[in-house]
Amino acid sequence: MKLQKIILVGVAAVFLALQLVRPAEKVVTTTGPNDLLAHHPAPEAVRRLLAGACDDCHSDQTHHPWYAEIEPVGWWLAGHVRDGRAALNFSTLGALPAREAVHRLDQCVDAVNHGEMPPGSYQLLHGDARLGPDEKTLLTAWFQAVGDRISAAEK
Ligand code: HEC
């Protein structure tokens, strides 16, 4: 009984101590000149889908939920956002060479069509991110159209 108490207090102390150590980069909300949408304005419906289903991890406009303030959840989320942005960042996509940008947009079409993106764990917590068939069609058609436009401009 006594040992259990000590362990419990120990766990609580570690949990509280964790709250004092924060991931370096948490709230960044900027749009720069290289934002994909600055170069290729999207219809309102597409913007809403991007904001609801992709931007938290694939843009510099991350909206952190309240539970991001609780460690180690905050670290876990920050890691997701870092990996997501490293793979694809709509806020800087405009700075990529055309061929690479088109490749990323192709990957977006595939990821959405195959149901790989947005990740299942994210959909659990974000109703906006559960895309229906029509929403998938709308979003992938836009990715495709922007990719085609970038390719055509290169020729
Ligand atoms: C909860 C965070 C999160 C959300 C939301 C999210 N992604 Fe991702 N995405 C990631 C992470 C992390 C990676 C890199 C690791 C991986 O490939 O699983 C990734 C990778 C990708 C890649 C590269 C995959 C490849 O083929 O190499 C594409 C493309 C992508 N995401 C598109 C999207 C699109 C489009 C949306 C919105 C419909 C979206 N993602 C929503 C976290 C997210």
Boltz pocket constraint, residues with backbone or C-beta under 6 A from the ligand:
constraints:
  - pocket:
      binder: B
      contacts: [[A, 49], [A, 50], [A, 53], [A, 54], [A, 55], [A, 56], [A, 57], [A, 58], [A, 79], [A, 80], [A, 81], [A, 83], [A, 84], [A, 87], [A, 88], [A, 104], [A, 107], [A, 108], [A, 109], [A, 111], [A, 112], [A, 117], [A, 118], [A, 119], [A, 122]]
      max_distance: 6.0
